[in-house]
Amino acid sequence: MKNTKILVADDHQEIREVIRVLLSSEGYEVIEAKDGNEAIEKCSQDVDLLILDIMMPDCNGYQACQQIRQISKAPILFLSAKGAESDKTLGFSSGGDDYLTKPFSYNELTARVKALLRRYYVYQGKESPSTEYKQLVFGQLVIDEASQKVLLAGKDCECTEIEYKILHLLVNHPRQVFSIQHIFTSVWQEDFYQSASNTVMVHMRNLRKKIHDDPQHPTYIKTVWGKGYTFDAIK
């Protein structure tokens, strides 16, 4: 079995070195990039996870993430000193899966990396070879479990892993109302924390855009004010 490859992009060599030593001690193969452009160049189907700094010259982390999302569905963890909610929202909107602010603890970084990889392997079908897959069809919206893709009128919506898992959770329990906390613990498989509400809402907003679901006049995902979200479409 091939080594798990993690790409670390940061314009500070000392930070890259610290992360490389830490992740290497956990058995991961680490690829380094000094800026966003180099991260894009080195990203390939063989990369299992990316850790991106935000404030990098020429091509910042947000821009790199948007470009990488066109060629890879590997999880992306932002690692930045910018800790405002607006920064995190922008990170998720650009295609990121998680966000960790500097300074960080080594234990928290490795825990986030392991959690992201675990979800990614399940998402890729690497941990459930005996699963029976099916297509879930709701008018023009199709959720293909075999390919882990969401199609709208035959076109790939290019959902991220998190977006797919949120939608998959909802469609498998039609008309059941899921609280934000329930969605987070089910999809992220982590304990709920205060700022996680914003994380879920940003991913939900991105998902709705991709499946052309107007929150004011929803076809698929409805907001139940004060309670959460529900999938209300009929097969």
C-alpha atoms as one frame of an Amber mdcrd trajectory, in Angstrom:
protein
   0.000   0.000   0.000   1.341   3.412  -0.974   2.328   5.967   1.631  -0.179
   8.693   2.378   1.047  11.888   0.702   0.418  15.287   2.271   1.296  18.525
   0.492   2.255  21.423   2.779   2.289  24.922   1.258   3.669  27.815   3.322
   6.042  30.625   2.392   7.905  30.235   5.702  10.456  27.451   5.440  10.678
  26.969   9.204   6.941  26.302   9.440   7.092  23.814   6.572   9.995  22.086
   8.298   8.154  21.806  11.619   5.067  20.356   9.937   7.178  18.009   7.795
   8.980  16.591  10.830   5.712  16.220  12.740   3.823  14.475   9.938   6.790
  12.337   8.920   6.953  11.018  12.483   3.347   9.876  12.005   4.330   7.919
   8.897   3.145  10.365   6.226   5.100  11.330   3.111   5.328  15.127   2.970
   5.660  17.247  -0.169   6.580  20.913   0.333   5.591  24.013  -1.642   6.716
  27.569  -0.919   3.668  29.301  -2.449   0.274  28.705  -4.016   1.564  28.340
  -7.564   4.005  25.627  -6.553   1.234  23.871  -4.621  -0.915  23.802  -7.756
   1.990  22.461  -9.815   2.779  19.695  -7.321  -0.810  18.705  -6.697  -1.789
  15.465  -8.405  -4.123  12.523  -7.980  -1.480  10.964  -5.711  -1.829  13.693
  -3.066  -4.172  12.548  -0.296  -4.397  15.807   1.669  -3.234  19.421   1.386
  -2.325  21.904   4.113  -2.387  25.475   2.806  -1.263  28.715   4.395  -3.348
  31.702   3.306  -0.935  34.641   3.169   1.470  33.495   0.461   3.016  35.651
  -2.293   1.802  35.681  -5.916  -0.941  33.101  -5.337  -2.523  32.974  -1.878
  -4.128  29.970  -0.220  -7.675  30.873  -1.261  -6.664  31.217  -4.912  -4.644
  28.014  -4.828  -7.558  26.146  -3.264  -9.923  27.234  -6.030  -7.477  26.051
  -8.698  -6.755  22.763  -6.931 -10.463  22.027  -6.582 -10.656  21.840 -10.385
  -8.311  18.843 -10.448  -8.571  17.200  -7.033 -11.147  16.298  -4.397  -8.488
  15.620  -1.743  -9.282  17.327   1.586  -7.768  20.771   2.109  -6.866  22.107
   5.562  -6.172  25.824   5.870  -3.505  26.681   8.429  -3.317  30.421   9.058
  -2.808  33.193  11.594  -5.972  34.805  10.190  -8.620  33.628  12.625 -11.622
  35.873  11.969 -14.932  34.239  11.067 -14.843  36.043   7.708 -11.480  34.420
   6.932 -12.822  30.972   7.769 -15.956  31.586   5.722 -13.844  32.573   2.723
 -11.727  29.468   3.208 -14.727  27.147   3.146 -16.276  29.049   0.239 -13.123
  28.574  -1.828 -13.320  24.800  -1.360 -11.534  24.122   1.927 -12.631  21.333
   4.260 -11.180  22.499   7.579  -9.459  25.527   9.113  -6.888  25.661  11.909
  -5.478  28.914  13.265  -1.859  29.562  14.243  -0.417  29.017  16.749  -1.631
  25.433  16.862  -0.861  22.414  18.992   0.805  19.424  17.366  -1.862  17.142
  18.794  -4.661  19.196  17.262  -2.976  19.305  13.853  -2.423  15.551  13.719
  -5.971  14.932  14.973  -7.427  17.147  12.224  -5.248  15.455   9.589  -6.297
  11.971  10.683  -9.980  12.935  10.780  -9.844  14.452   7.288  -8.039  11.424
   5.871 -10.444   9.005   7.534 -13.461  10.748   5.991 -11.716  10.989   2.625
 -10.978   7.262   2.505 -14.587   6.434   3.341 -15.725   8.980   0.717 -13.469
   7.296  -1.854 -14.912   3.911  -0.965 -11.588   2.595   0.302 -13.001   1.288
   3.577 -16.250  -0.290   2.402 -15.630  -2.570  -0.625 -18.756  -4.659   0.052
 -21.176  -1.726   0.062 -24.070  -1.918  -2.397 -24.332   1.374  -4.277 -27.400
   2.894  -5.858 -28.542   6.030  -7.618 -30.897   8.354  -5.781 -33.002  10.290
  -8.281 -35.086  13.357  -7.491 -36.216  14.816 -10.798 -33.127  16.294 -12.452
 -31.029  15.792  -9.316 -29.131  12.494  -9.148 -26.903  11.305  -6.307 -24.669
   8.522  -7.640 -23.306   6.582  -4.684 -20.889   4.511  -6.783 -19.016   7.521
  -8.169 -19.744   9.770  -5.167 -21.029  12.408  -7.586 -24.014  14.720  -7.648
 -25.528  15.377 -11.067 -28.012  18.055 -12.063 -29.615  17.641 -15.482 -26.798
  15.249 -16.346 -23.985  17.629 -15.403 -21.536  17.063 -12.547 -22.132  19.585
  -9.741 -18.511  19.070  -8.615 -19.417  18.810  -4.941 -16.656  18.508  -2.383
 -16.505  15.540  -0.024 -18.230  17.493   2.750 -20.976  18.809   0.458 -21.644
  15.322  -0.878 -21.847  13.845   2.617 -24.246  16.551   3.817 -26.548  15.953
   0.853 -26.258  12.172   1.188 -27.231  12.392   4.854 -30.308  14.485   4.088
 -31.582  12.516   1.075 -31.372   9.233   2.968 -33.710  10.653   5.625 -36.319
  12.615   3.620 -38.407  15.121   5.560 -36.429  14.477   8.744 -35.189  17.728
  10.266 -31.480  17.721  11.080 -30.069  20.303  13.460 -26.771  21.969  12.617
 -25.174  20.117  15.510 -26.470  16.765  14.220 -25.174  17.481  10.713 -21.750
  18.444  12.029 -21.278  15.426  14.283 -22.574  13.050  11.580 -20.568  14.438
   8.659 -17.397  15.689  10.340 -17.428  12.882  12.933 -16.126  15.284  15.567
 -17.524  16.795  18.744 -19.560  19.938  18.125 -18.001  23.297  19.047 -19.354
  26.844  18.963 -17.960  28.071  15.629 -18.963  24.827  13.902 -22.409  26.319
  13.231 -20.903  28.793  10.785 -18.878  26.007   9.173 -22.014  23.974   8.463
 -23.929  26.988   7.143 -21.147  27.937   4.719 -20.965  24.405   3.321 -24.760
  24.290   3.077 -24.794  27.579   1.182 -22.153  26.284  -1.249 -24.083  23.040
  -1.735 -27.288  24.892  -2.503 -25.518  27.010  -5.109 -24.145  23.935  -6.838
 -27.523  22.206  -7.069 -29.225  25.508  -8.018 -31.467  25.421  -4.942 -32.718
  28.910  -4.058 -33.010  29.165  -0.232 -35.996  31.513  -0.653 -37.830  29.042
  -2.918 -36.116  25.692  -2.326 -36.759  22.636  -4.453 -34.669  20.234  -2.416
 -33.246  21.503   0.889 -35.542  23.486   3.149 -34.551  25.524   6.180 -36.700
  24.874   9.231 -36.119  28.054  11.201 -34.830  27.453  14.688 -34.456  23.725
  14.052 -32.207  22.986  11.069 -32.520  21.581   7.546 -34.606  18.947   5.806
 -34.657  17.351   2.347 -38.204  17.622   1.022 -38.004  16.569  -2.639 -39.962
  13.569  -3.919 -38.407  10.792  -5.997
